[in-house]
């Protein structure tokens, strides 16, 4: 009964158009009334406590770094480097997009920021070269979802805070799976684009490649600084966010000089608006998370999946299918905030490593960003490309299937996550 009340109080208001943040509070209040313990002071206290977290301070800093990256020339130089290195090979612009997405993901941690950068910089080039618009847009959208997987990742931060899991371990665990998805996209692009007739950019000389590498050197150093700093314990993930923001500001304003002081206000305002939305969701989710624990919703769900508790693989497949379905109707942030406190006790009871599960969970949520109707990344690419959602979905489908295959390979072979992270974590 508690599960029914929780879902009804959450999904009902959402279906009526109530913002997700307020629907989260309403679901918590509904559970309080059902349990006979309603107290407005508890609601307010949980909202305040939900946002009062040191690890969560990394979110605004990484969001700011992403805004600065796109405005201050870091994204453009990364794309230029990829063009110089692999742009001349057949289907090279597609490989440029995937290569650039991997590097951009290690700068911003946001799929939406990466989609905006890749769409604005690469889509016109791909269309001019003769690539199929829907296929090109589908590749850019699919490559953008690597953003929340390769560290730094805002999704890992939220999951780590809500689930009480080491964010540093999550960051390090996301590197190899993110590269696996990139490899799968490369293979898929090679297959789907082999019959296209398009114009190849000329092969750049060694001098041009060296110049592109030197020009992007300062941008490339940011992920190196973050990963090395986390691996050797130089700073925490929260401090890494500060480092990323300060470093990107310094490079944009002093080294590249593409971010004038007059534009700083607009960059800060843009980052603040996105931060306000994310943090308000986190604060409101704390109410429902607390009531989920008090009402023992995870216990009720555990009873439903009890036949699968002795088979970790079957349990993970069932959960992954559930999250894929949820991802078609809900954005990444609320899915993490709602599902983590529900699933975490079940995962621990089944003996599954929370770090390993976190990687699967965030990859699945990232894939949800390119599934309609909510698909945030799809909407970004639609806006840039002027394609309809139906056209873009046809283009994204092969890449979506490739990413789902990687996800279920990770479910079937946990060593693909656990072995690399054991090395990174030494």
N, C-alpha and C positions, 0 to 999 in steps of 0.2 A: 504493500500500500504506500509506503514512504517513497518508493521509486516512482510510482504513478503520480503522486502528488508533486514530487520534485520536477519531473519531466513536464507534467501538465502546466505547472506554474511558470516554467521556463519557456517552453515552446509556444504555449498559448499567447502570451503577450507579444512574443517575437512575430508570430503569424499575423497579429493585428498591427504590426509596424512599430511596436515599442522598441526603443534602442536597447541593444543587448545589455549594456551596463545596468539599466534600470530593471530589465527582465531578470538579471542575476539577483538583484536585491529582492525583487518580488518573490522569486523562488525560495530565497532564504526566509523571508517573512512567512510564506505559506507553510514551510516546514515548522517554523516556530509556533504558529497558530495550531497546527496539527498536534504538536507535542505539548501544547498548553503552557508555553514558556515565553510568550511574546514580551519583549522589552525593547523599546526604541533605543535605550542607552546601549544595549548590546550591539544593535545594528550599527550605530554611530561609531562605537569603539572598534568594531571589526573593520569598518571602512578605513579608519585612521591607521590601524595597525597593518592593514593590507599594503599600504604604500610606504610604511615606515620600515624600510629594509635597506641595509647597506649594499648588498649585492645588486638590488634594483637600480641603484644609482648609475650602473653601467649603461642602462638603456638610453637615457638622454644623451650621454656622451657619445655612444656609438651612432645614434641617430644624427647627432650634430656632425660627426666625422663623415657620415654618408652624404649629408647636404653639402659640406665643404668640398668633398671629393668631386661631386658632380659640377659644382660651380667653379672650383679653383683649378681645373685643368688636369687633375689626376686621372680621371676616367678617360679623357681624350687621349692622353699619352699612352695609357695601357692599350687602348684599341689600336693606336698607331704602331705600337711595338708588335702586336699580334699580326697586323697587316704586313709589316715588313718581314716577319719571320715565316708565316705560312700562307699569306694572301695569294701567292702565285700558283699554288698547287690546285688541282681540280677540286672544285667545291671549297676552295680556300676560304671564302668569306664565311662559310658556315663554321669551319674550324677556327677562324678568327673569333667568331662569336662565342664559341665554347671556351677557347683559351682565355679570352678576355673575361668571361663570366667567372671562371675559376679565380682569377686574380682579383677582380672587383669584389667577389664574395669575401675575400680575405681582407677587404678594406672597409666594407660597410655593414655586413651581416644582415642586410635587408633585401629580400627578393624584389620588392617594389622599386627600391632605389636603383637596383641593377637593371631591372626591366626598362625603367625610364631612360637610363644612360645608354643601354645597348640599342633600344628602339630608336632613340634620337640620332645616334651616331652611325649605326650600322645598317638599319633598315633601308634608308635611301640608297646606300651603296649597293645593297643586294638587289633592290628593284632595278636600279640603273644597269646592273650587269646582266639582267634578264632572268633572275630567279623567280620562281612562282611566288606571288605575294603571300598566299596563305601558308605555304610551306616555310617561307622565310620567317614570317611572323610566328609560326608555330615553334620553329627552332629557337628563336630569341626568347619566347615565353618559357619554353622548357629549360633552356640554359639558365634563365634567371633564378629558377627555384634552387639552384646550387647555393645561392646566397645565404639562406639560413642553415646550411649544413656544414660548410667549411668555416672554421672559426675566423673572426669572432661572429657569434650568432645570437641575435636577440631572442630567438626561439629557445635556444639552450639556456639562456639566462632565466627566462620565465619558468621553464620546466624545472630548472635546478632550484629556484627559489620556492616554488609551490610544492615540489616533491621532496625537498631537503636533500638534493643530490649535489655532489661536487661539480661546480661549473667548470673548473679547470679540467677535470677528467672528461667531461662532456665535450669541451672544446677540442681536446686532443683526440677523442674518439671519433670526431666527425670528419677528420682529414681524409682518411683512406676511403670511406664510403662516398664522400663527395667526389673524389677522383674516379671512383668506379662509375658513378652516374655520368661524369664527363666522358669517360671512355665509351659507355653505352650510347651516349648521344652521338659521338663521333662515328661509331659503327652504323648507327641508324641513318645518320645524315649521308654517309657514303652510299648506303643502299637506296635511299629514296631520291637522291639527287643525281644518280648516275646517268639517267636518261634525259636530264635537263640540258637544254642548249643555252649556254650563258657565256659571257665574255670574261676571260681570265685577266686579272690585273698583271702587269709585267713583274718579272722577278727582280727584286731589288738587289743592288750590289752590296758587297760586304761593307762598304763604307756607310751606305744608307742604314743598313741593319745596326751597325755599331753606333751610329748617331741616334737611332731610335732607342736603343738600349740605354745609352748614356742619358738621353733626354728623360727616360722614364725611371731612371735609377732611384730617385728620391721617392717616387710612388711605390716602387717595388720593395723598398726597405721597410715600409710599414708592416706588412704581414710577417716579415722576418723578425722584426723587433717584437711583435706581439707573441708569436709562437715561441721564440727563444726565451723571451721573458717569462712566459707561463711555464714552459718546461723546466726551467732552472729556478723557479720560484722567486724571480726578481720582483714581480708584482702580482697582485691578485687580479681576477677578471675585472673587478670594478676599477682598479687602478689602470688596467689595460685600456679601459674605455677613455679614461682621462688622457692617457698617453696618446691614443689614437686621435682624439679631438685636437689636442695641443699640437701634435706633430703635423696633422693635415692642415691646420691653420697656418703653422709656420711655413710649410712648403708652399702652400697656395699664395701666401702674402709676401714672403721674403724671397723664396727661391724661384718659383714660377712667375710670381707677381701678376697673377690673373684674377686675384680677389682683392679689389680695391677696398679700403676702409669704409667707403660710403655704402658698399653692398653688404657689409657685415650684419647690419640691423635686419635686413630681409632674410639672410641665412639663419640667424638666430630665431627670428619669429617663425619661420617655416619649421625648423627643428622643434621649437617649443610647442607648436600646434600638434604635431604628430605625437610628441611625448605626452602631452596632456590627454590625448585620446587613449594611448596605451596605459598610462598610469591610472586613469580613472577606471578603466576596465579591470585592472589588477586590484584596485581598492574595493570595487564592488564585488568582485569574485571572491574576496576574502570572506564576505558574509555567507555566501552559499557554501563555500568550502568548509567553514566552521560548522554549519548546520548539517552538511553531508556527514561529517565525522560524528556529531552528536546523535544524529538519527540513524547511524550505522547503515547508510546507503551502500557502502562497499560490501558490507556483510551480506546484504540482501542480494546484491549482484553476484557475489561469490557463490551463494547457494544456487543461483541459476546456472553458473558455469562449472559447478562442482564436478560433473563428469569429465571435464577437460583438465582439471587441476593436476592430474598425474602425468599429463602429456604436454610438456612445455611448448612443443612445436605446434600442436593442434590449438592450444590456447592462444598463442601468438597470432596464428593465422586468423582465428575468429576475431581477435581484437583488431588486427590490421584491416580486415574487411569492414568491421564496424566503423573504424576511423575514416576509411575511404568514403563510406556512405555519408558520414557526418560532414566530411570535408567538402562535399558537393553543396551543402546548404549553409555552412558556417565558415567564417574566416579563421585564419590560423591562430591569432591571439586568443579569442574567446574559447576556441576548441581546447587549447592548452590549459587555460585557466579552469575550464569546467571539467575536463576529462581527467586531468592529472590527479586531483585528490580522490576521484572515484576509482581510478585504475591502480594507483600506486599500492594500496594495501593488498589487492589481488595479486599483483606482480610479485610482491615480497613473499606472500603466502605460498605462491607457486615456486619460489626459489629462483626467480629470474633476476639477473643482475640489473639493477635500476639504471646503470650507465648504458648498458647494452640496449635495454628497452627504450631509454631516452633517445638514442640514435634512431631506432626504428620509428619511434613516435614522431620525432621532428621531421624525418624524411617523408613520412606519410602525410603530415600536415603541410609540408612544403608542396607535395604533389597536389594537394587540395587547392592550392593557389591557381592551378591551371585546369580545374574542373568546373564546368558551369553548374548552376547559374551565378554563384557568388564569385568564383575565380577572380581574385583581385588583380593578379598579374595579367590575365586575359583581358581585363578591362583596360589596363594601362596600354597594352600593345594594340588593342582595338582603337584607342584614342589616338595613338601615334600613327598607325597604319591606315586608318579610315576603313578598315575591313569590318564586315559584320561579324557578330559572334559565331554564326553558323559557318561562315567561310573559315574563320580562324580555327574553329574546333576541328574541321577536316584536316587542316595543316598540322595541328598539334597532336593528333591522335597517335601517329607512329611513335613519337617521342614519349608520349604519356605511357604507352604500352612498354617501351624500353625501360622507363624509370620504375614502373610497377614490377617488372621482371627482376630488376636489381634489388628492389625492396624485399621480394620474396626469396631471392637468393640469400640475402642477409638473414632472413628468418630461418631458412633451412640450414645455413652454415654460419653459426654464430662466430666461428673463429675468424671470419672476415672482418669482424669488428674487434673482438677481444684480443687477438694476437697483435695487430698493429698498435692498439692503445697500450698494451703492456710494454711495448718497446718505447713509445713516446713518453710513457709515464715513468720511465726509469730515472 
